[in-house]
Amino acid sequence: MTHVYGIKSCGSVQKALKFLEAKGIPYTFHDFKITPVEGDKIEKWLQKTTLATLLNTKGTTYRTLGIKALELDDTRKVEWMGKHNLLIKRPVIEFKDQLIIGFDESLYEGLFHT
């Protein structure tokens, strides 16, 4: 089963869900606002991707919380992501043994062929 993590109001998440639905790919959706992920899940993701890829440094939450000015080490960044899931780039998709971050239609086409 494919698992999608994000928030419903995120444009990239909406595009990803629309893509999966159009391809007939079943998925479960985990809304960060309803069921936040914690540090252990983020650590598992970081076994398959980099912190630079997973941490959303372009988002409003990152700017509002002043994360850059805090000059956090990687461990503290993961802790902040666990407390504030909106610091995680969206969507995060667990598909088979892969982890896909963000929406990239050409990448999706290659991975989710039916």
Contact map, one row per residue, 1 for C-alpha under 8 A:
111000000000000000000000011100000000000000000000000000000000000000000000000000000000000000000011000000000000000000
111100000000000000000000111100000000000000000000000000000000000000000000000000000000000000001111000000000000000000
111110000000000000000000001111000000000000000000000000000000000000000000000000000000000000001110000000000000000000
011111000000000000000000001111000000000000000000000000000000000000000000000000000000000000111100000000000000000000
001111100000000000000000000011110000000000000000000000000000000000000000000000000000000001111000000000000000000000
000111110100100000000000000011110000000000000000000000000000000000000000000000000000000001110000000000000000000000
000011111100100000000000000001111000000000000000000000000000000000000000000000000000000001100000000000000000000000
000001111100110000000000000000100000000000000000000000000000000000000000000000000000000000000000000000000000000000
000000111110110000000000000000000000000000000000000000000000000000000000000000000000000000000000000000000000000000
000001111111110000000000000000000000000000000000000000000000000000000000000000000000000001000000000000000000000000
000000001111111000000000000000000000000000000000000000000000000000000000000000000000000000000000000000000000000000
000000000111111100000000000000000000000000000000000000000000000000000000000000000000000001100000000001100000000000
000001111111111110000000000000000000000000000000000000000000000000000000000000000000000001100000000001100000000000
000000011111111111000000000000000000000000000000000000000000000000000000000000000000000000000000000000000000000000
000000000011111111100000000000000000000000000000000000000000000000000000000000000000000000000000000000100000000000
000000000001111111110000000000000000000000000000000000000000000000000000000000000000000000100000000000100000000000
000000000000111111111000000000000000000000000000000000000000000000000000000000000000000000000000000000000000000000
000000000000011111111100000000000000000000000000000000000000000000000000000000000000000000000000000000000000000000
000000000000001111111110000000000000000000000000000000000000000000000000000000000000000000000000000000000000000000
000000000000000111111111111000000000000000000000000000000000000000000000000000000000000000000000000000000000000100
000000000000000011111111110000000000000000000000000000000000000000000000000000000000000000000000000000000000000000
000000000000000001111111100000000000000000000000000000000000000000000000000000000000000000000000000000000000000000
000000000000000000111111100000000000000000000000000000000000000000000000000000000000000000000000000000000000000111
000000000000000000011111110000000000000000000000000000000000000000000000000000000000000000000000000000000000000000
010000000000000000011111111000000000000000000000000000000000000000000000000000000000000000000000000000000000000100
110000000000000000011001111100000000000000000000000000000000000000000000000000000000000000000000000000000000000000
111100000000000000010000111110000000000000000000000000000000000000000000000000000000000000000000000000000000000000
111100000000000000000000011111000000000000000000000000000000000000000000000000000000000000000000000000000000000000
001111000000000000000000001111100000000000000000000000000000000000000000000000000000000000000000000000000000000000
001111100000000000000000000111110110000000000000000000000000000000000000000000000000000000000000000000000000000000
000011110000000000000000000011111111000000000000000000000000000000000000000000000000000000000000000000000000000000
000011100000000000000000000001111111100000000000000000000000000000000000000000000000110000000000000000000000000000
000000100000000000000000000000111111000000000000000000000000000000000000000000000000100000000000000000000000000000
000000000000000000000000000001111111000000000000000000000000000000000000000000000000000000000000000000000000000000
000000000000000000000000000001111111100000000000000000000000000000000000000000000000000000000000000000000000000000
000000000000000000000000000000111111110000000000000000000000000000000000000000000100100000000000000000000000000000
000000000000000000000000000000010011111011000000000000000000000000000000000000000100100000000000000000000000000000
000000000000000000000000000000000001111111000000000000000000000000000000000000001110000000000000000000000000000000
000000000000000000000000000000000000111111100000000000000000000000000000000001101100000000000000000000000000000000
000000000000000000000000000000000000011111110000000000000000000000000000000000000000000000000000000000000000000000
000000000000000000000000000000000000111111111000000000000000000000000000000000000000000000000000000000000000000000
000000000000000000000000000000000000111111111100000000000000000000000000000001001100000000000000000000000000000000
000000000000000000000000000000000000001111111110000000000000000000000000000001000000000000000000000000000000000000
000000000000000000000000000000000000000111111111000000000000000000000000000000000000000000000000000000000000000000
000000000000000000000000000000000000000011111111100000000000000000000000000000000000000000000000001000000000000000
000000000000000000000000000000000000000001111111111001000000000000000000000000000000000000000000000000000000000000
000000000000000000000000000000000000000000111111110000000000000000000000000000000000000000000000000000000000000000
000000000000000000000000000000000000000000011111110000000000000000000000000000000000000000000000011000000000000000
000000000000000000000000000000000000000000001111111011000000000000000000000000000000000000000000001000000000000000
000000000000000000000000000000000000000000000111111111000000000000000000000000000000000000000000000000000000000000
000000000000000000000000000000000000000000000100111111100000000000000000010000000000000000000000000000000000000000
000000000000000000000000000000000000000000000000011111100000000000000000000000000000000000000000000000000000000000
000000000000000000000000000000000000000000000000111111110000000000000000000000000000000010000000000010000000000000
000000000000000000000000000000000000000000000100111111110000000000000000000000000000000110000000000010000000000000
000000000000000000000000000000000000000000000000001111111000000000000000000000001000001110000000000000000000000000
000000000000000000000000000000000000000000000000000011111110010000000000000000000000011110000000000000000000000000
000000000000000000000000000000000000000000000000000000111110011000000000000000000000001000000000000000000000000000
000000000000000000000000000000000000000000000000000000011111011000000000000000000000000000000000000000000000000000
000000000000000000000000000000000000000000000000000000011111111000000000000000000000001000000000000000000000000000
000000000000000000000000000000000000000000000000000000000111111100000000000000000000000000000000000000000000000000
000000000000000000000000000000000000000000000000000000000011111110000000000000000000011000000000000000000000000000
000000000000000000000000000000000000000000000000000000011111111111110000000000000000001000000000000000000000000000
000000000000000000000000000000000000000000000000000000001111111111110000000000000000000000000000000000000000000000
000000000000000000000000000000000000000000000000000000000001111111000000000000000000000000000000000000000000000000
000000000000000000000000000000000000000000000000000000000000111111100000000000000000000000000000000000000000000000
000000000000000000000000000000000000000000000000000000000000011111111100000000000000000000000000000000000000000000
000000000000000000000000000000000000000000000000000000000000011011111111000000000000000000000000000000000000000000
000000000000000000000000000000000000000000000000000000000000011001111111000000000000000000000000000000000000000000
000000000000000000000000000000000000000000000000000000000000000001111110000000000000000000000000000000000000000000
000000000000000000000000000000000000000000000000000000000000000001111111000000000000000000000000000000000000000000
000000000000000000000000000000000000000000000000000000000000000000111111100000000000000000000000000000000000000000
000000000000000000000000000000000000000000000000000000000000000000110111111110000000000000000000000000000000000000
000000000000000000000000000000000000000000000000000000000000000000000011111110000000000000000000000000000000000000
000000000000000000000000000000000000000000000000001000000000000000000001111111000000000000000000000000000000000000
000000000000000000000000000000000000000000000000000000000000000000000001111111100000000000000000000000000000000000
000000000000000000000000000000000000000000000000000000000000000000000001111111110000000000000000000000000000000000
000000000000000000000000000000000000000000000000000000000000000000000001111111111000000000000000000000000000000000
000000000000000000000000000000000000001001100000000000000000000000000000011111111100000000000000000000000000000000
000000000000000000000000000000000000001000000000000000000000000000000000001111111110000000000000000000000000000000
000000000000000000000000000000000000000000000000000000000000000000000000000111111111001000000000000000000000000000
000000000000000000000000000000000000011001000000000000100000000000000000000011111111111100000000000000000000000000
000000000000000000000000000000000001111001000000000000000000000000000000000001111111100000000000000000000000000000
000000000000000000000000000000000000010000000000000000000000000000000000000000111111100000000000000000000000000000
000000000000000000000000000000000000000000000000000000000000000000000000000000011111111000000000000000000000000000
000000000000000000000000000000011001100000000000000000000000000000000000000000001111111100000000000000000000000000
000000000000000000000000000000010000000000000000000000010000100000000000000000001001111110000000000000000000000000
000000000000000000000000000000000000000000000000000000111010110000000000000000011001111110000000000000000000000000
000000000000000000000000000000000000000000000000000001110000000000000000000000001000111111000000000000000000000000
000000000000000000000000000000000000000000000000000011110000000000000000000000000000011111110000000011000000000000
000011100101100000000000000000000000000000000000000000000000000000000000000000000000000111110000000011100000000000
000111100001100100000000000000000000000000000000000000000000000000000000000000000000000011111000000111100000000000
000111000000000000000000000000000000000000000000000000000000000000000000000000000000000011111100001111000000000000
011110000000000000000000000000000000000000000000000000000000000000000000000000000000000000111110001110000000000000
011100000000000000000000000000000000000000000000000000000000000000000000000000000000000000011111111100000000000000
111000000000000000000000000000000000000000000000000000000000000000000000000000000000000000001111111100000000000000
110000000000000000000000000000000000000000000000000000000000000000000000000000000000000000000111110000000000000000
000000000000000000000000000000000000000000000000000000000000000000000000000000000000000000000111111000000000000000
000000000000000000000000000000000000000000000001000000000000000000000000000000000000000000000111111100000000000000
000000000000000000000000000000000000000000001001100000000000000000000000000000000000000000011110111110000000000000
000000000000000000000000000000000000000000000000000000000000000000000000000000000000000000111110011111000000000000
000000000000000000000000000000000000000000000000000011000000000000000000000000000000000011111000001111100000000000
000000000001100000000000000000000000000000000000000000000000000000000000000000000000000011110000000111110000000000
000000000001101100000000000000000000000000000000000000000000000000000000000000000000000001100000000011111001000000
000000000000000000000000000000000000000000000000000000000000000000000000000000000000000000000000000001111111000000
000000000000000000000000000000000000000000000000000000000000000000000000000000000000000000000000000000111111100000
000000000000000000000000000000000000000000000000000000000000000000000000000000000000000000000000000000011111110000
000000000000000000000000000000000000000000000000000000000000000000000000000000000000000000000000000000011111111000
000000000000000000000000000000000000000000000000000000000000000000000000000000000000000000000000000000111111111100
000000000000000000000000000000000000000000000000000000000000000000000000000000000000000000000000000000001111111110
000000000000000000000000000000000000000000000000000000000000000000000000000000000000000000000000000000000111111110
000000000000000000000000000000000000000000000000000000000000000000000000000000000000000000000000000000000011111110
000000000000000000010010100000000000000000000000000000000000000000000000000000000000000000000000000000000001111111
000000000000000000000010000000000000000000000000000000000000000000000000000000000000000000000000000000000000111111
000000000000000000000010000000000000000000000000000000000000000000000000000000000000000000000000000000000000000111
